Amino acid sequence: MTHRQRILKAFRGERVDKIPYVPRIDLWHNANELTGTLPERFRGLTVDEIHRKQGWPLHTVVPQEPRLKRFWCRNKLKNLVSSGR
């Protein structure tokens, strides 16, 4: 069962093989990156890259305030372009 299937089944109240786990590490990542305390194995990685490395499903927060949303979309696009994805 994929992460997506597990999450959707749980939302529908259906049985799943294990409890869906989708950690939100964006605040942890930002704080530790800014203070230089990000663990060595995660330095230089984006939140999405850490999720993939750990085998976690991706979690994205999209701001609802229009100016923040434009800023988030612009930076997300810039990161995708610079990473070659």
DSSP file (Angstrom, degrees, kcal/mol; ACC not computed):
  #  RESIDUE AA STRUCTURE BP1 BP2  ACC     N-H-->O    O-->H-N    N-H-->O    O-->H-N    TCO  KAPPA ALPHA  PHI   PSI    X-CA   Y-CA   Z-CA
    1    1 A M              0   0    0      0, 0.0     2,-0.1     0, 0.0    15,-0.0   0.000 360.0 360.0 360.0 131.8    0.0    0.0    0.0
    2    2 A T     >  -     0   0    0      1,-0.1     4,-2.4     4,-0.0     5,-0.2  -0.332 360.0-108.5 -79.2 166.2    1.4    3.4   -0.9
    3    3 A H  H  > S+     0   0    0      1,-0.2     4,-2.5     2,-0.2     5,-0.2   0.930 121.2  50.6 -57.6 -45.2    1.5    6.4    1.4
    4    4 A R  H  > S+     0   0    0      1,-0.2     4,-2.6     2,-0.2     5,-0.2   0.925 110.4  47.7 -61.3 -46.5   -1.3    8.0   -0.7
    5    5 A Q  H  > S+     0   0    0      1,-0.2     4,-2.5     2,-0.2    -1,-0.2   0.912 112.5  50.3 -60.5 -42.9   -3.5    5.0   -0.6
    6    6 A R  H  X S+     0   0    0     -4,-2.4     4,-2.2     2,-0.2    -2,-0.2   0.916 112.5  46.0 -62.5 -44.7   -3.0    4.6    3.2
    7    7 A I  H  X S+     0   0    0     -4,-2.5     4,-2.4     2,-0.2    -2,-0.2   0.929 113.8  47.7 -66.2 -45.8   -3.9    8.2    3.8
    8    8 A L  H  X S+     0   0    0     -4,-2.6     4,-1.7     2,-0.2    -2,-0.2   0.901 112.1  49.8 -64.0 -40.9   -7.0    8.2    1.6
    9    9 A K  H  <>S+     0   0    0     -4,-2.5     5,-2.8    -5,-0.2     4,-0.4   0.923 110.8  49.9 -63.0 -43.2   -8.3    5.0    3.1
   10   10 A A  H ><5S+     0   0    0     -4,-2.2     3,-1.3     1,-0.2    -2,-0.2   0.907 108.3  52.9 -62.5 -41.6   -7.8    6.4    6.6
   11   11 A F  H 3<5S+     0   0    0     -4,-2.4    -1,-0.2     1,-0.3    -2,-0.2   0.850 109.2  49.8 -61.0 -34.3   -9.7    9.6    5.6
   12   12 A R  T 3<5S-     0   0    0     -4,-1.7    -1,-0.3    -5,-0.2    -2,-0.2   0.483 119.3-112.6 -83.4  -2.0  -12.6    7.4    4.4
   13   13 A G  T < 5S+     0   0    0     -3,-1.3    -3,-0.2    -4,-0.4     2,-0.2   0.658  70.4 140.8  80.7  15.9  -12.6    5.5    7.6
   14   14 A E      < -     0   0    0     -5,-2.8    -1,-0.3    -6,-0.2     2,-0.1  -0.494  60.0 -88.8 -88.7 161.6  -11.4    2.3    6.0
   15   15 A R        -     0   0    0     -2,-0.2     2,-0.3     2,-0.0    -1,-0.1  -0.428  43.9-167.9 -69.2 140.3   -8.9   -0.2    7.5
   16   16 A V        -     0   0    0     -2,-0.1     3,-0.1     1,-0.1   -10,-0.0  -0.880  32.0-119.8-125.5 160.6   -5.3    0.4    6.7
   17   17 A D  S    S-     0   0    0     -2,-0.3     2,-0.3     1,-0.2    -1,-0.1   0.794  95.3  -4.1 -71.8 -28.3   -2.2   -1.8    7.3
   18   18 A K  S    S-     0   0    0     -3,-0.0    -1,-0.2   -12,-0.0     3,-0.1  -0.976  91.0 -78.6-156.8 162.3   -0.6    0.8    9.6
   19   19 A I        -     0   0    0     -2,-0.3   -12,-0.1    -3,-0.1     2,-0.1  -0.445  53.8-111.5 -66.1 128.6   -1.4    4.3   10.9
   20   20 A P        -     0   0    0      0, 0.0     2,-0.5     0, 0.0    -1,-0.1  -0.385  33.1-163.5 -62.0 136.1   -0.5    7.0    8.3
   21   21 A Y        +     0   0    0     -2,-0.1   -14,-0.1    -3,-0.1   -18,-0.0  -0.968  19.7 163.5-127.2 114.1    2.5    9.0    9.4
   22   22 A V        -     0   0    0     -2,-0.5     2,-0.1    34,-0.1    36,-0.1  -0.805  23.8-155.8-130.6  89.8    3.2   12.3    7.7
   23   23 A P        -     0   0    0      0, 0.0     2,-0.9     0, 0.0    36,-0.1  -0.379  10.0-141.5 -70.3 143.3    5.6   14.4    9.8
   24   24 A R        +     0   0    0      1,-0.1     4,-0.3    -2,-0.1     3,-0.2  -0.860  35.7 157.8-102.3  98.7    5.5   18.2    9.4
   25   25 A I     >  +     0   0    0     -2,-0.9     4,-3.2     1,-0.1     5,-0.2   0.329  39.6 102.2-105.9   7.4    9.2   19.0    9.7
   26   26 A D  H  > S+     0   0    0      1,-0.2     4,-2.6     2,-0.2     5,-0.2   0.908  86.0  43.9 -61.6 -43.0    9.2   22.4    7.9
   27   27 A L  H  > S+     0   0    0      2,-0.2     4,-2.4     1,-0.2     5,-0.2   0.914 115.7  48.6 -67.9 -41.5    9.4   24.5   11.1
   28   28 A W  H  > S+     0   0    0     -4,-0.3     4,-2.4     2,-0.2     5,-0.2   0.928 113.6  47.8 -60.1 -46.4   12.0   22.2   12.6
   29   29 A H  H  X S+     0   0    0     -4,-3.2     4,-2.6     2,-0.2     5,-0.2   0.939 112.8  47.4 -61.9 -49.2   14.1   22.4    9.4
   30   30 A N  H  X S+     0   0    0     -4,-2.6     4,-2.4    -5,-0.2    -2,-0.2   0.923 114.0  46.9 -60.5 -46.5   13.8   26.2    9.1
   31   31 A A  H  X S+     0   0    0     -4,-2.4     4,-1.7     1,-0.2     6,-0.2   0.924 116.5  43.4 -63.0 -45.4   14.8   26.8   12.8
   32   32 A N  H  X>S+     0   0    0     -4,-2.4     5,-2.1    -5,-0.2     6,-1.0   0.831 113.3  51.4 -72.6 -31.4   17.7   24.4   12.7
   33   33 A E  H ><5S+     0   0    0     -4,-2.6     3,-0.6    -5,-0.2    -2,-0.2   0.921 111.1  48.2 -68.5 -42.9   18.9   25.6    9.3
   34   34 A L  H 3<5S+     0   0    0     -4,-2.4    -2,-0.2     1,-0.2    -1,-0.2   0.846 116.7  42.3 -66.3 -33.8   18.9   29.2   10.5
   35   35 A T  H 3<5S-     0   0    0     -4,-1.7    -1,-0.2    -5,-0.2    -2,-0.2   0.466 110.6-118.8 -93.1  -1.5   20.7   28.4   13.7
   36   36 A G  T <<5S+     0   0    0     -4,-0.6    -3,-0.2    -3,-0.6    -4,-0.1   0.742  82.9 115.3  74.1  22.5   23.2   26.0   12.1
   37   37 A T      < +     0   0    0     -5,-2.1    -4,-0.2    -6,-0.2    -5,-0.1   0.197  30.6 131.4-111.2  15.5   22.1   23.1   14.2
   38   38 A L  S    S-     0   0    0     -6,-1.0     5,-0.1     1,-0.1    -9,-0.0  -0.505  71.1 -99.6 -66.9 132.4   20.6   20.9   11.4
   39   39 A P    >>  -     0   0    0      0, 0.0     3,-2.3     0, 0.0     4,-0.8  -0.212  32.0-114.6 -53.9 143.8   22.0   17.4   11.8
   40   40 A E  G >4 S+     0   0    0      1,-0.3     3,-1.1     2,-0.2    -2,-0.1   0.849 113.6  58.8 -49.1 -43.7   24.9   16.7    9.4
   41   41 A R  G 34 S+     0   0    0      1,-0.3    -1,-0.3     3,-0.0    -3,-0.0   0.663 111.3  42.2 -67.1 -13.7   23.1   14.1    7.4
   42   42 A F  G X4 S+     0   0    0     -3,-2.3     3,-1.9     2,-0.0    -1,-0.3   0.458  83.1 121.5-109.1  -3.6   20.3   16.6    6.5
   43   43 A R  T << S+     0   0    0     -3,-1.1     3,-0.1    -4,-0.8    -3,-0.0  -0.381  81.2  15.4 -65.1 134.9   22.5   19.7    5.8
   44   44 A G  T 3  S+     0   0    0      1,-0.3     2,-0.3    -2,-0.1    -1,-0.3   0.407 102.6 115.7  84.0  -2.4   22.0   21.0    2.3
   45   45 A L    <   -     0   0    0     -3,-1.9    -1,-0.3     1,-0.0     2,-0.1  -0.753  61.6-129.7-100.5 147.6   18.8   19.0    1.8
   46   46 A T     >  -     0   0    0     -2,-0.3     4,-2.2    -3,-0.1     5,-0.2  -0.372  33.1-102.5 -80.8 170.1   15.3   20.5    1.4
   47   47 A V  H  > S+     0   0    0      1,-0.2     4,-2.4     2,-0.2     5,-0.2   0.922 124.9  50.8 -59.1 -44.6   12.4   19.4    3.5
   48   48 A D  H  > S+     0   0    0      1,-0.2     4,-2.4     2,-0.2    -1,-0.2   0.893 108.7  51.4 -61.6 -39.8   11.1   17.3    0.5
   49   49 A E  H  > S+     0   0    0      2,-0.2     4,-2.6     1,-0.2    -1,-0.2   0.881 109.5  50.0 -65.8 -37.5   14.5   15.7    0.1
   50   50 A I  H  X S+     0   0    0     -4,-2.2     4,-2.3     2,-0.2     6,-0.2   0.929 109.6  51.5 -64.9 -44.6   14.6   14.8    3.8
   51   51 A H  H  X>S+     0   0    0     -4,-2.4     5,-2.8     1,-0.2     4,-0.8   0.933 112.6  45.5 -56.4 -47.2   11.1   13.3    3.5
   52   52 A R  H ><5S+     0   0    0     -4,-2.4     3,-0.8     1,-0.2    -1,-0.2   0.921 111.5  51.9 -63.8 -43.5   12.2   11.2    0.6
   53   53 A K  H 3<5S+     0   0    0     -4,-2.6    -1,-0.2     1,-0.3    -2,-0.2   0.862 114.0  43.9 -61.0 -36.5   15.5   10.1    2.3
   54   54 A Q  H 3<5S-     0   0    0     -4,-2.3    -1,-0.3    -5,-0.2    -2,-0.2   0.551 114.2-116.6 -85.9  -8.9   13.5    9.0    5.4
   55   55 A G  T <<5 +     0   0    0     -4,-0.8    -3,-0.2    -3,-0.8    -4,-0.1   0.729  67.0 142.0  79.4  21.6   10.8    7.3    3.3
   56   56 A W      < -     0   0    0     -5,-2.8    -1,-0.3    -6,-0.2   -34,-0.1  -0.643  57.2-105.6 -93.0 151.9    8.1    9.6    4.5
   57   57 A P        -     0   0    0      0, 0.0     2,-0.2     0, 0.0    -1,-0.1  -0.424  46.8 -97.7 -68.9 154.8    5.2   10.9    2.4
   58   58 A L        -     0   0    0     -2,-0.1     2,-0.4   -36,-0.1   -10,-0.1  -0.465  34.2-162.3 -77.5 146.4    5.6   14.6    1.4
   59   59 A H        -     0   0    0     -2,-0.2     2,-0.4   -36,-0.1   -34,-0.1  -0.997   7.8-174.3-129.5 125.4    3.8   17.3    3.4
   60   60 A T        -     0   0    0     -2,-0.4     2,-0.5   -36,-0.0   -36,-0.0  -0.974  13.5-154.1-125.8 136.2    3.3   20.8    1.9
   61   61 A V        -     0   0    0     -2,-0.4    -2,-0.0     2,-0.0   -37,-0.0  -0.937   9.5-165.0-106.6 123.5    1.9   23.8    3.6
   62   62 A V        -     0   0    0     -2,-0.5     7,-0.1    10,-0.0     6,-0.0  -0.938  21.8-127.7-110.8 114.5    0.3   26.3    1.2
   63   63 A P        -     0   0    0      0, 0.0     9,-0.0     0, 0.0    -2,-0.0  -0.271   9.0-152.5 -60.2 144.5   -0.2   29.8    2.8
   64   64 A Q  S    S+     0   0    0      4,-0.1     3,-0.0     5,-0.0    -2,-0.0   0.718  70.3  93.8 -90.2 -24.2   -3.8   31.1    2.4
   65   65 A E  S  > S-     0   0    0      1,-0.1     4,-2.7     2,-0.0     3,-0.3  -0.574  80.2-131.4 -72.4 127.6   -2.8   34.8    2.6
   66   66 A P  H  > S+     0   0    0      0, 0.0     4,-2.3     0, 0.0     5,-0.2   0.840 102.3  47.4 -53.0 -44.2   -2.4   36.0   -1.1
   67   67 A R  H  > S+     0   0    0      1,-0.2     4,-2.2     2,-0.2     5,-0.1   0.920 115.4  45.7 -66.7 -41.4    0.9   37.7   -0.7
   68   68 A L  H  > S+     0   0    0     -3,-0.3     4,-3.1     2,-0.2    -1,-0.2   0.883 110.8  54.4 -65.9 -37.4    2.4   34.8    1.2
   69   69 A K  H  X S+     0   0    0     -4,-2.7     4,-2.8     2,-0.2     5,-0.2   0.923 108.9  47.4 -62.7 -44.0    1.0   32.4   -1.3
   70   70 A R  H  X S+     0   0    0     -4,-2.3     4,-2.5    -5,-0.2    -1,-0.2   0.921 113.7  48.4 -62.0 -43.6    2.7   34.3   -4.2
   71   71 A F  H  X S+     0   0    0     -4,-2.2     4,-2.4     2,-0.2    -2,-0.2   0.927 113.2  47.6 -61.8 -46.0    6.0   34.3   -2.3
   72   72 A W  H  X S+     0   0    0     -4,-3.1     4,-2.8     2,-0.2    -2,-0.2   0.933 113.6  46.9 -61.7 -47.3    5.7   30.6   -1.5
   73   73 A C  H  X S+     0   0    0     -4,-2.8     4,-2.5     1,-0.2     5,-0.2   0.904 112.1  50.5 -63.0 -42.2    4.9   29.7   -5.1
   74   74 A R  H  X S+     0   0    0     -4,-2.5     4,-2.2    -5,-0.2    -1,-0.2   0.926 114.7  43.1 -62.7 -44.9    7.7   31.8   -6.5
   75   75 A N  H  X S+     0   0    0     -4,-2.4     4,-2.5     2,-0.2    -2,-0.2   0.882 112.5  52.5 -70.4 -37.7   10.2   30.2   -4.1
   76   76 A K  H  X S+     0   0    0     -4,-2.8     4,-2.3     2,-0.2    -2,-0.2   0.925 112.0  46.5 -61.9 -44.3    8.9   26.7   -4.7
   77   77 A L  H  X S+     0   0    0     -4,-2.5     4,-2.6     2,-0.2     5,-0.2   0.914 111.2  51.6 -63.7 -43.4    9.2   27.2   -8.5
   78   78 A K  H  X S+     0   0    0     -4,-2.2     4,-2.5     1,-0.2    -2,-0.2   0.905 110.9  48.5 -60.5 -41.8   12.7   28.7   -8.1
   79   79 A N  H  X S+     0   0    0     -4,-2.5     4,-1.7     2,-0.2     6,-0.2   0.893 111.5  49.4 -65.8 -40.3   13.8   25.6   -6.0
   80   80 A L  H  X>S+     0   0    0     -4,-2.3     5,-1.9     2,-0.2     4,-0.6   0.914 113.3  46.6 -64.8 -42.2   12.3   23.2   -8.6
   81   81 A V  H ><5S+     0   0    0     -4,-2.6     3,-0.9     1,-0.2    -2,-0.2   0.927 113.1  48.3 -66.2 -44.8   14.1   25.0  -11.4
   82   82 A S  H 3<5S+     0   0    0     -4,-2.5    -1,-0.2     1,-0.2    -2,-0.2   0.786 111.6  50.0 -68.5 -26.3   17.5   25.2   -9.5
   83   83 A S  H 3<5S-     0   0    0     -4,-1.7    -1,-0.2    -5,-0.2    -2,-0.2   0.545 112.1-120.1 -88.4  -6.5   17.3   21.5   -8.6
   84   84 A G  T <<5       0   0    0     -3,-0.9    -3,-0.2    -4,-0.6    -2,-0.1   0.662 360.0 360.0  79.7  16.3   16.5   20.5  -12.2
   85   85 A R      <       0   0    0     -5,-1.9    -4,-0.2    -6,-0.2    -5,-0.1   0.447 360.0 360.0 -92.8 360.0   13.1   18.9  -11.4
